[in-house]
Structures are given as structure tokens and as C-alpha cells.
């Protein structure tokens, strides 16, 4: 039994947090210097746990008895993203692209992921 009920479901919370994360990734492009970095850290850091918990709750809602498998897949996907991001930025650096471009691409990919969450699974 949940102690706290929210006005939005886990999927909507996940989407909102992911959009805040995308904004946080792009923040150094909008606000220069230390203020941009601090805002970025606040937005990115404050959303990671929310995204993880909302995703796990959504997995429970979708998969019910098989939710453990879906949670494992989500965890692996999150881990792959944590590894792929720095590798991607390193490749951009190798290609002599600016770090700003990498931040913009990462922000767009994160926002696209939020948009992908708008699709609903068809009921069986």
C-alpha cells in the first residue's frame, strides 16, 4: 500500500522529470559560466532518482507479475546510457566537434526519449 498518492501517474512523472533532465543538460548552453553549470547540476541531479523510481513503478504497472524482468531491462538500459554518453562525447571530441554540440545532441536525445514515453502499450 502506498503511503503517498500523487496527482500524476508514474509515466507522467517520468516524462516530466526526463524533460527537466533534458533542460538541465542544455542549461550550460543557455546560461554561461558557473551559474549555468550550477543550474545544470541542480536540474540533472534532482531528476535522476525521480526518473529511476517512476520508471520502476511504471514497470510494475505494465508488467505486473513479470515486472522484475522489465525492471532488470530498465536498469541495464540506464547503465548503457551512462556508458554510451561519455563514449559519444569522446567521439565528438575526436571529430573536433564542440562540447556545446554534444550537450545539444544529448539534450535532444533525452527529450526524444521523453516523447517516446508518450506512447502507451496496447492492452492485451
C-alpha positions in Angstrom: 0.0 0.0 0.0 1.4 3.4 -1.0 1.7 5.9 1.8 1.6 8.8 -0.7 -0.6 9.2 -3.8 0.3 11.7 -6.5 -1.9 13.5 -8.8 0.0 12.1 -11.8 0.9 8.6 -12.6 4.4 7.2 -12.8 4.6 7.6 -16.6 3.7 11.2 -16.5 6.1 11.9 -13.7 8.8 10.1 -15.6 8.1 12.2 -18.7 8.2 15.4 -16.8 11.4 14.5 -15.0 13.0 13.5 -18.2 12.1 16.8 -19.8 13.6 18.6 -16.8 16.7 16.5 -17.3 16.9 17.5 -20.9 16.7 21.1 -19.9 19.4 20.6 -17.3 21.7 19.0 -19.9 21.2 22.1 -22.2 21.4 24.7 -19.4 25.2 25.5 -19.9 24.3 26.4 -23.5 21.7 28.9 -22.3 23.3 30.3 -19.1 27.1 30.9 -19.4 29.7 30.2 -16.7 29.3 29.0 -13.2 25.6 29.8 -12.9 24.8 27.6 -15.9 26.8 24.8 -14.5 25.2 25.0 -11.1 21.7 25.1 -12.6 22.6 22.2 -14.8 23.8 20.2 -11.8 20.6 21.0 -9.9 18.3 20.0 -12.7 20.2 16.9 -13.7 20.9 15.8 -10.2 17.4 16.3 -8.9 15.8 14.2 -11.7 17.9 11.1 -11.7 16.3 9.4 -8.7 12.8 10.6 -9.7 13.2 9.1 -13.2 14.5 5.8 -11.7 11.7 5.4 -9.2 9.0 6.4 -11.7 10.3 4.0 -14.3 10.3 1.1 -11.8 6.8 2.0 -10.7 5.7 2.1 -14.3 7.3 -1.3 -14.9 5.2 -2.7 -12.1 2.1 -1.2 -13.6 2.9 -2.6 -17.1 4.3 -6.0 -16.4 2.7 -6.9 -13.1 3.9 -10.4 -12.3 6.8 -10.1 -14.7 7.9 -6.7 -13.5 11.2 -7.9 -12.2 12.4 -8.7 -15.7 11.3 -5.3 -17.0 13.0 -3.6 -14.1 16.2 -5.5 -14.9 15.9 -4.4 -18.6 15.4 -0.8 -17.5 18.4 -0.9 -15.2 20.5 -2.3 -18.0 19.3 0.4 -20.3 20.1 3.1 -17.8 23.5 1.7 -17.3 24.1 1.5 -21.1 23.2 5.2 -21.3 25.6 6.1 -18.6 28.4 4.3 -20.5 27.4 5.5 -24.0 27.2 9.2 -23.1 30.9 9.7 -22.3 31.9 7.5 -25.2 29.8 9.6 -27.6 31.2 12.8 -26.3 34.7 11.4 -26.6 34.0 10.6 -30.3 32.7 14.1 -30.8 35.9 15.5 -29.3 37.9 13.2 -31.5 36.0 14.6 -34.6 36.8 18.1 -33.3 33.2 18.9 -32.7 32.4 21.4 -29.9 31.3 20.2 -26.5 28.3 22.5 -26.9 27.2 20.4 -29.8 27.5 17.3 -27.7 25.3 18.9 -25.0 22.7 19.9 -27.5 22.6 16.4 -29.0 22.4 14.8 -25.6 19.6 17.1 -24.6 17.7 16.3 -27.8 18.1 12.6 -27.3 16.8 12.9 -23.8 13.8 14.9 -24.9 13.1 12.4 -27.6 13.2 9.7 -25.0 10.5 11.6 -23.1 8.4 11.8 -26.2 8.8 8.1 -26.8 7.3 7.6 -23.4 4.1 9.2 -24.6 3.2 6.1 -26.5 1.1 3.7 -24.5 1.2 -0.1 -24.5 -1.9 -1.7 -26.0 -3.9 -3.7 -23.6 -3.8 -7.4 -24.3 
